[in-house]
Amino acid sequence: MSEPTTQLPRLDAAVERSAHERLRELTRTAQALVNALQAQKEALRPRGMNLPPNALETAQLAALRLEALLNGLPERQLELRQLRALARTTALITSTLDVDRVLEQVMDTVIQLTGAERGYIMLRDQATGALEFRTARGIDREQLSRSDFIISNTIVNEVATTGQPVLTDNAGNDPRYRGHDSIVGFQLRSILAVPLTVAEATIGVVYCDNRAMVGLFREHEMNLLRAFADQAAVAIQNARLFEAARARLAEITEMRDLMDNIFTSIASGLIALDAHDAITAFNPAAEQLIGRAAPDVLGQPLHLALPALGSLLVEPIARVRGSGALEQIDAEFLRDDRVPSRRHWSIVLTPLQEAAGAPAAQGVVLLLDDLTDQREREAQLAQVRRYLPPALVENIRSEDLAALGGQEREISVLCADVRGFTSFGEKLEPEALMEIINRYLSVASDTIGAYQGVVDKYIGDAVTGLFNTQLNPQADHALRALSAAVRLRAAVEVLNAAMPADQQLRFGIGIHTGLAVLGNVGSSDRREFAALGSAMEIGKLLQENAHRGEIMLSPATYALLSDYVICEAQTPRKTRSHVDLAIMYRVDGIRAGAALLEPAQL
């Protein structure tokens, strides 16, 4: 307790001692007066005289009353101390709203008022209704679980059930509890238990006892404790209600903070409108998407704060309010900010819901997602799907698409041309010729795609594959090109096995590794991915020098693949004045122990 509270009992004790001494002095003085009067009476009797009528009797009566008052003073002083303690503690317990603190103060006061040896308080659990131990003096939880508290539990349950106090001045002789062995075995003597009652409901029990003294508690202590318990019960209930309110407030605060965090972290722009289309919520994502700060638009009607968005959503908002169902629209419009830009947005409109699921005063929530970048990427991917294997299209990054404007890099180019196609074509009808050549070109393009090469273009009976472009970056591009060429040669043999002898064709293949400029070329209406530079010229010249079924490598490619292939150097049969190609290498076999790539490895 605080210092002022501890000083008050000391002052009370000093006053009580002073009053006791003064009364004792008055009693001695009264008795001395009686003795003096008796002596005077004896002295006057021989002379035939007497004291004034009733003088001695009055003095004797006064002395007796003073003595009775002196004898009863300790009890009166005790009652006074109890009443003072009751007043002080009642004021104290009603001044705090902490349940544990209130219980501690109540328990201290019970011990002080009754002079009990020990005691404890049990409260009903507000959820289950069961009595639970809360605080004690001279008792711990381990003691409560032992058999010496069987009788006290019995009394506590009786008080909790009936709502009436129990007082026994000698529990061992009390017929109500004489049958309990614990009375004799543990010498429980004086017991007092009173209910804690609020609005006729018992919320707990205060129990105290003394194991040695008989008759410690009397009717006076019971009434005093009962009056105190009524006040204490109110204080406890108030503290409980306060703690419940505080816990609820903390829960609401936590929920609010959580909702604020969720609201702030939502990636989509979120705008909430009330029944009059005034903006009531505007999250950071909406600020970024729309280019307006929340304080500038909150509280304003949508059509005034964001004119472009407001005019676009007049009819959709009306439909959502009327149907109570969400609606999604895609729209393009000019963003309302200082740097206008046309954006493509997906907007979901949904009625604002209350906790029970009913529409909340016709409010509407707008969720906005900017799909501009996504649509631009989809348009770019639509271009590359025409010449890139599907497996590669899904893995293309945005920076790869950004490089389609033009980039110089080292590539390996595979050029394959059907040998003897011109003379072969003179013997067949155009439809049959087209069907056959498409079968061979399909085998070539499928094989290039199996090694994640980009099919650059078809020119008549020729096909070109590119490895290590910005669309298919590959550290082993030369080996991929060689593996694709060897697999293509084998695939053509399989195809020829199913073809008539007069329709069997073979590719001449050239592979070169070198620098090329790669990117989209063409007009705004038609653009194609292409590779430009000497690398393409050398690859085509190698292919022109390859006979049926041959694979020709440039010196640059051979230098990268010499550990894999057995080659014979060749002098070009065909040359071009602007292409520097003095020697080429014909692939005659694969070195022992060397393994080319298989599509399953990629």
C-alpha positions in Angstrom: 0.0 0.0 0.0 1.0 3.6 -0.4 2.6 5.6 2.5 -0.6 7.6 3.5 -2.5 4.3 3.8 0.2 2.7 6.1 0.3 5.8 8.3 -3.5 5.9 9.1 -3.5 2.7 11.3 -0.6 4.1 13.3 -2.5 7.3 14.0 -5.6 5.4 14.9 -3.6 3.2 17.4 -2.1 6.3 19.1 -5.6 7.8 19.5 -6.9 4.6 20.9 -4.1 4.3 23.4 -4.7 7.9 24.5 -8.4 7.3 24.9 -7.8 4.1 26.9 -5.4 5.9 29.3 -7.8 8.8 29.8 -10.7 6.5 30.6 -8.6 4.5 33.0 -7.6 7.7 34.8 -11.3 8.7 35.0 -12.2 5.3 36.4 -9.4 5.6 39.0 -10.6 9.1 39.9 -14.2 7.9 40.2 -13.2 5.0 42.4 -11.1 7.4 44.6 -14.2 9.7 44.9 -16.3 6.7 46.0 -13.7 5.7 48.6 -13.5 9.3 49.9 -17.3 9.6 50.2 -17.5 6.3 52.1 -14.8 7.5 54.5 -16.6 10.8 54.9 -19.8 9.0 55.6 -18.2 6.9 58.3 -16.7 10.0 59.9 -20.0 11.8 60.0 -22.1 8.9 61.4 -20.9 9.3 65.1 -21.9 12.9 65.0 -25.4 12.1 63.8 -24.7 13.6 60.4 -24.8 12.1 56.9 -23.8 12.8 53.2 -26.2 14.6 50.9 -28.9 12.2 49.7 -27.8 9.8 46.9 -24.3 11.4 46.7 -22.5 8.1 47.4 -24.9 6.1 45.3 -24.4 8.5 42.4 -20.6 8.3 42.7 -20.7 4.5 42.9 -22.9 4.3 39.8 -20.6 6.6 37.9 -17.6 4.5 39.0 -19.3 1.3 37.9 -20.3 2.8 34.5 -16.8 4.1 33.9 -15.3 0.6 34.8 -17.8 -1.1 32.4 -16.9 1.4 29.8 -13.2 0.8 30.4 -13.7 -3.0 30.2 -15.7 -2.7 26.9 -13.4 -0.2 25.3 -11.1 -2.7 23.6 -14.1 -4.3 21.9 -15.5 -0.9 20.9 -12.1 0.2 19.7 -11.8 -3.0 17.7 -15.2 -2.4 16.1 -14.1 1.2 15.4 -10.9 0.0 13.8 -12.8 -2.4 11.7 -15.3 0.2 10.5 -12.4 2.6 9.7 -10.6 -0.1 7.9 -13.8 -1.0 6.0 -14.3 2.7 5.0 -10.7 3.1 3.9 -10.5 -0.1 2.0 -13.8 0.3 0.3 -12.7 3.6 -1.0 -9.4 2.1 -2.1 -10.7 -1.0 -3.9 -13.2 1.2 -5.8 -10.4 3.4 -7.0 -8.6 0.7 -9.0 -9.8 -1.2 -12.1 -7.2 -4.0 -12.0 -8.8 -7.3 -11.0 -5.8 -8.8 -9.4 -5.0 -5.6 -7.5 -8.6 -5.4 -6.2 -8.5 -9.0 -5.1 -5.2 -8.5 -3.2 -6.7 -5.5 -1.4 -9.9 -7.4 -0.6 -7.9 -10.3 0.9 -5.7 -7.9 2.9 -8.8 -6.2 4.3 -10.5 -9.6 5.2 -7.6 -10.7 7.2 -7.4 -7.3 8.9 -11.1 -7.1 9.7 -11.5 -10.7 11.0 -8.1 -11.4 12.5 -8.1 -14.7 10.5 -5.1 -16.9 10.3 -5.5 -17.5 6.6 -8.0 -17.1 3.8 -8.7 -17.1 0.1 -11.0 -15.9 -2.6 -12.7 -17.9 -5.3 -14.4 -16.4 -8.3 -16.8 -17.9 -10.9 -15.3 -18.3 -14.4 -17.4 -16.1 -16.6 -17.4 -18.6 -19.4 -17.9 -21.9 -17.5 -19.4 -20.8 -14.2 -16.9 -23.0 -12.2 -15.3 -21.6 -9.1 -11.6 -20.8 -9.5 -8.9 -20.0 -6.9 -7.7 -16.4 -7.4 -5.8 -15.1 -4.4 -5.0 -16.1 -0.8 -3.2 -15.3 2.4 -1.4 -18.0 4.3 -2.4 -20.5 1.7 -0.9 -21.6 -1.7 -2.3 -23.6 -4.5 -0.5 -26.8 -3.4 -2.2 -26.6 0.0 -5.6 -26.1 -1.7 -5.2 -29.4 -3.5 -4.6 -31.4 -0.3 -7.2 -33.1 1.9 -7.0 -30.4 4.6 -9.2 -28.2 2.5 -12.0 -30.7 2.0 -14.1 -29.0 4.7 -13.3 -25.5 3.3 -14.3 -26.6 -0.2 -17.6 -28.0 1.2 -18.3 -24.7 2.9 -17.3 -22.6 -0.1 -19.6 -24.7 -2.4 -22.4 -24.3 0.1 -22.0 -20.5 0.2 -21.7 -20.3 -3.6 -24.9 -22.4 -4.1 -27.1 -20.8 -1.4 -25.7 -17.2 -1.5 -25.8 -17.2 2.3 -22.8 -16.8 4.7 -21.5 -19.6 6.9 -20.1 -19.0 10.4 -18.9 -21.7 12.7 -17.0 -20.8 15.9 -15.9 -24.4 16.5 -16.0 -26.5 13.4 -15.0 -29.6 15.3 -18.2 -29.5 17.3 -20.5 -28.1 14.7 -23.1 -30.7 13.8 -23.1 -29.6 10.2 -19.5 -30.6 9.7 -18.8 -33.1 12.5 -18.9 -36.0 10.2 -15.9 -34.8 8.2 -12.7 -36.5 9.2 -10.7 -33.4 8.2 -12.2 -31.4 11.0 -10.6 -33.7 13.6 -7.5 -34.6 11.6 -6.5 -31.0 10.8 -8.1 -29.2 13.7 -10.1 -26.7 11.8 -11.8 -24.4 14.4 -13.2 -21.0 13.5 -14.5 -20.7 9.9 -16.2 -17.7 8.2 -17.3 -17.6 4.5 -19.4 -15.0 2.8 -20.7 -14.7 -0.8 -19.6 -12.0 -3.2 -22.9 -10.9 -4.7 -23.7 -8.5 -7.5 -27.4 -7.9 -8.6 -28.4 -11.1 -6.7 -25.9 -13.2 -8.6 -23.1 -14.8 -6.6 -19.8 -14.2 -8.5 -17.5 -15.7 -5.8 -16.8 -16.5 -2.2 -14.5 -15.1 0.5 -13.3 -17.8 2.9 -11.2 -17.4 6.1 -10.4 -19.6 9.0 -8.3 -20.2 12.1 -7.0 -23.7 13.0 -6.3 -23.0 16.6 -8.6 -20.4 18.1 -12.2 -21.2 19.0 -14.9 -18.5 18.8 -12.6 -16.1 16.8 -15.5 -15.1 14.5 -18.8 -13.8 15.8 -22.0 -12.4 14.4 -20.4 -9.0 14.4 -17.5 -10.1 12.2 -19.8 -11.9 9.9 -22.1 -8.9 9.4 -19.1 -6.6 9.0 -17.5 -9.0 6.4 -20.7 -9.4 4.6 -21.2 -5.7 4.2 -17.6 -5.4 3.0 -18.1 -8.3 0.6 -21.0 -6.5 -1.0 -18.8 -3.5 -1.7 -15.9 -5.7 -2.8 -18.1 -7.7 -5.2 -19.1 -4.5 -7.0 -15.4 -3.4 -7.2 -14.4 -6.8 -8.5 -17.2 -6.8 -11.1 -16.3 -3.3 -12.2 -12.7 -4.3 -12.6 -13.7 -7.4 -14.5 -15.9 -5.3 -16.8 -13.1 -2.8 -17.3 -10.6 -5.6 -18.1 -13.1 -7.1 -20.6 -13.6 -3.7 -22.2 -9.9 -3.1 -22.3 -9.4 -6.5 -23.9 -12.1 -5.8 -26.4 -10.6 -2.5 -27.2 -7.2 -4.1 -27.6 -8.8 -6.7 -29.9 -10.6 -4.0 -31.9 -7.3 -2.0 -32.1 -5.4 -5.0 -33.3 -8.1 -5.8 -35.8 -8.0 -2.2 -37.0 -4.3 -2.2 -37.3 -4.5 -5.5 -39.2 -7.1 -4.1 -41.5 -5.0 -1.0 -42.1 -2.0 -3.2 -42.9 -4.0 -5.3 -45.3 -5.6 -2.2 -46.8 -2.1 -0.7 -47.3 -0.5 -3.8 -48.6 -3.2 -4.7 -51.2 -1.5 -4.7 -54.6 -4.6 -3.7 -56.4 -5.9 -0.1 -56.2 -8.8 0.0 -53.8 -11.5 2.8 -53.8 -14.5 2.6 -51.6 -17.6 4.7 -52.3 -20.6 5.5 -50.1 -24.2 5.6 -51.2 -23.6 9.1 -52.7 -20.5 8.0 -54.6 -18.2 10.0 -52.2 -14.8 8.4 -51.8 -14.4 7.0 -48.3 -11.2 4.9 -48.8 -8.3 5.3 -51.2 -5.3 3.0 -50.6 -1.6 3.6 -51.6 -1.9 1.3 -54.6 -4.7 3.5 -55.9 -2.6 6.6 -55.4 0.2 5.0 -57.6 -2.2 3.8 -60.3 -4.3 7.0 -60.6 -1.6 9.6 -59.8 -3.6 11.3 -57.1 -2.9 11.5 -53.3 -5.6 10.2 -50.9 -6.1 13.5 -49.0 -6.9 15.2 -52.4 -9.8 12.9 -53.2 -11.2 11.5 -49.9 -14.7 12.8 -49.2 -15.2 14.0 -52.7 -17.7 12.6 -55.2 -16.0 10.2 -57.7 -17.0 12.2 -60.8 -15.4 15.4 -59.4 -12.3 13.9 -57.9 -11.5 11.5 -60.8 -13.5 12.7 -63.8 -12.3 10.1 -66.3 -12.9 7.2 -64.0 -16.2 8.6 -62.8 -17.7 9.0 -66.2 -16.5 5.6 -67.2 -18.2 3.9 -64.2 -21.6 5.7 -64.0 -23.5 2.8 -65.5 -21.5 -0.1 -64.0 -21.9 1.4 -60.5 -25.6 1.7 -61.0 -25.9 -1.9 -62.2 -23.9 -3.2 -59.2 -26.1 -1.3 -56.8 -29.2 -2.6 -58.5 -28.2 -6.2 -58.7 -26.0 -6.6 -55.6 -23.6 -8.7 -57.7 -20.0 -7.9 -58.6 -19.1 -6.8 -62.2 -15.7 -6.7 -64.0 -14.9 -4.4 -66.9 -11.7 -3.7 -68.9 -11.2 -0.2 -70.1 -8.6 2.1 -71.7 -8.5 5.7 -70.9 -6.2 8.7 -70.2 -4.9 8.8 -66.6 -5.9 12.0 -64.7 -2.5 13.5 -63.8 0.1 16.0 -65.0 1.7 13.5 -67.4 -1.3 12.0 -69.3 -0.7 8.4 -70.4 -3.2 5.9 -71.9 -3.5 3.0 -69.6 -5.4 -0.4 -69.8 -7.1 -1.2 -66.5 -9.2 -4.1 -65.2 -11.8 -2.8 -62.8 -13.9 -5.0 -60.4 -16.9 -3.4 -58.9 -18.5 -5.1 -55.8 -21.2 -4.0 -53.4 -19.8 -3.1 -50.0 -20.8 -5.9 -47.5 -21.6 -5.7 -43.8 -20.6 -8.4 -41.4 -23.9 -10.3 -42.0 -23.3 -10.2 -45.8 -26.0 -7.7 -46.6 -25.2 -4.6 -48.7 -24.0 -1.7 -46.5 -26.1 1.3 -47.5 -25.4 0.7 -51.2 -21.7 1.4 -50.9 -19.5 0.1 -53.7 -15.8 -1.0 -53.7 -13.6 -0.6 -56.8 -10.6 -2.8 -57.3 -8.2 -1.6 -60.0 -5.4 -3.4 -61.7 -3.1 -1.8 -64.3 -2.8 -4.4 -67.2 -0.9 -2.0 -69.5 2.4 -3.8 -69.2 0.8 -7.2 -69.3 -1.0 -6.3 -72.6 2.1 -4.9 -74.1 4.0 -8.1 -73.2 1.2 -10.2 -74.6 1.4 -8.3 -77.9 5.2 -8.8 -78.0 4.8 -12.5 -77.2 2.3 -12.8 -80.0 5.0 -11.8 -82.4 7.7 -14.2 -81.2 5.3 -17.2 -81.0 5.5 -17.4 -84.8 9.2 -18.3 -84.7 10.0 -19.5 -81.2 9.2 -22.9 -79.7 6.3 -22.8 -77.2 8.5 -24.0 -74.3 10.7 -20.9 -74.8 7.8 -18.4 -75.1 6.7 -19.0 -71.5 10.2 -18.3 -70.2 10.9 -15.1 -72.0 11.6 -12.2 -69.6 10.5 -8.6 -70.1 14.1 -7.5 -70.6 14.4 -10.0 -73.4 11.4 -8.5 -75.2 12.9 -5.0 -74.6 16.0 -6.1 -76.5 14.0 -7.0 -79.7 14.7 -3.5 -81.0 18.2 -4.7 -81.9 21.2 -6.4 -80.2 24.6 -7.6 -81.3 25.6 -11.0 -79.9 27.5 -14.2 -80.7 25.2 -16.8 -82.2 25.4 -20.2 -83.9 23.4 -20.3 -87.1 22.3 -23.6 -88.7 21.3 -23.4 -92.4 19.7 -26.5 -94.0 18.7 -26.8 -97.6 17.0 -29.7 -99.4 19.3 -31.1 -102.1 17.9 -32.0 -105.5 14.6 -30.3 -104.8 14.5 -28.3 -108.1 14.8 -31.4 -110.4 12.6 -33.4 -108.0 9.9 -30.8 -108.2 9.7 -31.0 -112.0 8.2 -34.5 -111.8 5.3 -33.8 -109.4 2.1 -31.9 -109.3 2.3 -28.7 -107.2 0.0 -30.0 -104.5 2.0 -33.2 -104.0 5.3 -31.3 -104.1 4.1 -28.9 -101.4 3.0 -31.7 -99.2 6.4 -33.5 -99.5 8.6 -30.5 -98.9 6.5 -29.5 -95.9 7.1 -32.9 -94.3 10.9 -32.4 -94.7 10.7 -28.8 -93.4 8.6 -29.9 -90.5 11.2 -32.4 -89.5 13.9 -29.7 -89.7 11.9 -27.1 -87.7 10.9 -29.7 -85.0 14.5 -30.7 -84.6 15.7 -27.1 -84.3 12.9 -26.5 -81.7 13.9 -29.6 -79.8 17.2 -28.0 -79.0 15.5 -24.7 -78.2 16.6 -23.0 -81.4 14.7 -20.1 -83.0 13.5 -20.8 -86.5 14.5 -17.7 -88.3 12.8 -18.2 -91.6 11.8 -20.5 -94.4 13.0 -19.7 -97.9 11.7 -22.2 -100.4 13.2 -25.5 -99.5 15.6 -24.0 -96.9 15.3 -23.4 -93.2 17.5 -21.4 -90.8 17.8 -22.0 -87.1 19.4 -19.5 -84.6 21.0 -20.4 -81.2 21.8 -18.0 -78.4 19.7 -15.0 -79.4 18.2 -12.7 -76.8 15.1 -14.9 -76.9 17.0 -18.2 -76.2 20.3 -17.3 -74.5 22.5 -20.5 -74.4 26.1 -20.9 -73.3 26.4 -24.1 -75.3 24.9 -22.8 -78.5 27.5 -24.3 -80.8 27.0 -27.8 -79.4 23.2 -27.4 -79.6 23.5 -26.5 -83.3 25.7 -29.5 -84.0 23.5 -31.8 -82.0 20.4 -30.5 -83.9 22.2 -31.0 -87.3 23.2 -34.6 -86.5 19.7 -35.4 -85.2 18.1 -33.8 -88.3 20.3 -36.0 -90.5 19.1 -39.1 -88.6 15.5 -38.0 -88.6 15.5 -37.5 -92.4 16.8 -41.1 -92.8 13.9 -42.3 -90.7 11.5 -40.2 -92.9 13.0 -41.6 -96.1 12.5 -45.1 -94.9 8.7 -44.5 -95.2 9.0 -42.6 -98.6 9.2 -44.1 -102.1 12.7 -44.1 -103.5 11.9 -41.5 -106.0 10.7 -39.1 -103.3 13.6 -39.4 -100.9 15.4 -36.1 -100.2 18.3 -35.1 -97.9 19.6 -31.8 -96.4 22.9 -30.1 -96.9 23.7 -28.4 -93.6 26.1 -25.6 -92.7 26.9 -24.3 -89.1 28.8 -21.1 -88.3 29.4 -19.3 -85.0 29.9 -15.5 -85.0 28.5 -12.1 -84.4 25.1 -11.0 -85.7 22.6 -8.2 -85.1 19.3 -9.6 -84.0 15.9 -7.9 -83.6 12.6 -7.1 -85.1 12.7 -5.7 -88.7 9.9 -4.5 -90.9 7.1 -1.8 -90.9 4.7 -0.9 -88.1 2.2 -3.2 -89.8 4.4 -6.2 -90.3 7.5 -7.0 -88.3 9.7 -10.1 -88.2 12.6 -11.3 -86.0 15.8 -11.5 -88.1 19.5 -11.9 -87.8 21.7 -9.6 -89.9 25.5 -9.6 -90.6 28.3 -11.8 -92.0 27.4 -14.7 -89.7 24.3 -15.3 -91.7 26.2 -15.1 -95.0 28.9 -17.6 -93.9 26.3 -20.0 -92.6 24.4 -19.9 -95.9 27.7 -20.4 -97.9 28.6 -23.4 -95.7 25.2 -24.9 -96.5 25.7 -24.3 -100.2 29.0 -26.3 -100.1 27.4 -29.3 -98.3 26.4 -32.2 -100.4 23.4 -34.4 -99.7 23.5 -35.5 -96.0 26.7 -33.5 -95.2 27.3 -31.2 -92.3 29.9 -28.4 -92.8 31.4 -26.4 -90.0 33.1 -23.0 -90.2 36.6 -22.7 -88.6 35.1 -20.7 -85.7 32.6 -23.5 -84.9 35.1 -26.3 -85.4 37.4 -24.6 -82.9 34.6 -24.8 -80.3 33.6 -28.4 -81.1 36.9 -30.2 -82.0 36.7 -32.3 -78.9 33.3 -33.7 -80.1 33.7 -34.4 -83.9 36.0 -36.0 -86.4 36.3 -33.7 -89.3 38.1 -33.4 -92.6 39.2 -30.0 -93.8 37.7 -29.0 -97.2 38.4 -26.2 -99.7 35.1 -24.5 -100.5 33.6 -25.4 -103.9 31.5 -22.3 -103.9 32.8 -18.9 -102.8 31.6 -15.3 -102.6 33.8 -12.3 -103.1 32.6 -10.5 -99.9 32.7 -13.6 -97.7 36.1 -14.7 -96.2 35.9 -18.5 -96.1 39.1 -20.2 -97.2 38.6 -23.5 -95.4 35.6 -25.5 -94.0 35.3 -28.8 -92.0 33.1 -31.7 -93.0 31.8 -33.7 -90.1 32.7 -37.4 -90.7 31.9 -38.8 -87.2 31.7 -38.3 -83.4 34.8 -38.8 -81.3 34.9 -41.9 -79.1 33.7 -40.9 -75.6 32.1 -37.7 -76.7 28.4 -37.3 -76.3 26.2 -34.9 -78.2 23.1 -33.3 -76.5 19.8 -35.0 -76.3 16.5 -33.0 -76.1 15.7 -34.7 -72.8 18.8 -33.2 -71.3 17.8 -29.6 -72.0 
